[in-house]
Amino acid sequence: MPRLNLIAHDEVGGVVAPQKQFPYNFNETEPKTQYQDKESDQLTTATLEKYELDLKVVNQQLEDSTAPEIIEYAAQTFGNGLVMSTSFGIQSAVMLHMVTRIIPEIPVIWIDTGYLPPETYRFAQQLTEQLKLNLKVYQSPISPARMEALYGRLWEQNDVEAFNRYDQMRKVEPMQRALGELKARAWLAGLRKDQTNHRKSLRLVNQQEELYKLLPILRWTAKDVYEYLQTHELPYHPFFDLGYTTVGDWHSSRPLTLEDEHERDTRFNGLKQECGLHLPQTPGEAESLDSSSL
């Protein structure tokens, strides 16, 4: 992997200015000291820990950036503190291909709920080998059998609270553990505005609790996704040919029908659009897990 050079050439307003054209706007939280790594002539991740991103300014400056440019910005800004997530869903090959072309060794977090369709497991194996992914698989410490013995088949209760309990155990807790163990400071995700109501409110760079979340294809359309897959000869999930527009666990996903008003109506029996991974967890930052994500 080529080094992403962050050599400092001058200082603007007390903040080290990078060599590249990407925006690095921070609010200084400690007195400035010598941050440059003398041995490598690079700024280290430790440098950035002394700053907080000015999200308003960063989003303004990234407004006209392409998806690969946003990924480059993330790589240069967060270094080894950058991770990405995947569900190995219908269009997951887009982000996996785009990001690993720029950052081949980036940790790729996959939350295996234990309830994914066999086709998803085989699709994951195919993409992992094809793209040489640095895959990090995380699962709930509560096995599916134990969960069902203690709480029943939560998805059959057709209740938002039951779905939220399921999501917390099988998705949210493993993801939070993954982010902590990998010492993540920023997270690349393939969310798009046209997927859910919550995602319409997102920006290119967001803050979720103590993490920064960057969404390179946020403004992409289904047409953009299709063209990228075709251009790079990348596969869709096998369920695409069966009429699925989104796929998660086998018990909570189904093909799109004429009665569906939105593609996410095919998840969670239409009771909610998100599974919890991409919602703020701090009280006051989100209404609840009822708009739940993956």
Order of alpha helices (4+ residues) and beta strands (2+ residues): beta-beta-beta-beta-beta-alpha-beta-alpha-alpha-beta-alpha-beta-alpha-beta-alpha-alpha-alpha-beta-alpha-beta-beta-alpha
